[in-house]
């Protein structure tokens, strides 16, 4: 993820979605309304039968302080 800088991509998308949700949801709360980021790498999506886990999936919920600081930096 970091090697190809997907982290920057999801942080920019998170800022945009956070701003959108704040404008469109009454009493918006990041912890409730922002579910997080999923990346699904289809070529890497394989079931590992040894531990019943998938590779090729990535999930993160960016820290709200990070999103706010990046928003202040860019805008």
N, C-alpha and C positions, 0 to 999 in steps of 0.2 A: 504494500500500500504506500509506504513512505518513499520507497525507491522510485516509483513512478509518479510521485507527488499527488496521489489521489486524496491525500489528507487536505491539501489546499483546496482542491475541488469541492469536497464535501463541506469544508468550513465556509466557503463562499455561498454554496447552496443553502447552508444552515442559516446564514445571516439573512438571505432573501426570504426564506420560508418563515423565519422568526418575525421579520417585519410584516410579512403578509398576514400571518395569524394574529398579530397584535392589532392590526387594522380591521380584521373581519370577525373576530370572536370576542363577544362581550365577556369581560372579566378574564381575559386570557391569562393563563398561568403556564409558563414554560414546562414546569415539572409534570403537569397533567396533559397538556395539549400537544407537546412536541414529543413524538415517539422515538426519534432517533434516526440513524442513518444505516441503511443496509446496502451492501454491494454484493451482487451475485455474479461470480465469474463462471459462466456456463461451461467453458472448457475445463475448468478445474473442479466442477461440481461432481464429486465422487463420494459414494458411501464407503466408509472404512468399516468393514464388518467386524474388525477386532475390537473396536471400542464404540461402535454405533454412533459415530460422529461424521459430519460432512466436512470436506475441505472445499474451498471455493466460496465460502460464505464469510462475510465480514459485517460486524455490527458495532456501532458506537453511538453513544448519546453525548455530544459535545457539552462541555461544561458551560453553563450560562455566563459565567464571568468571561470566559474566552470569547464567546459570541458577542457579548457587549463591547469588549475591548477592541475586537476586530471591526465591529460596526463603527465605533468611534474613530478608528484609524482610517478606514476607507471613506467614511461619509462625514 
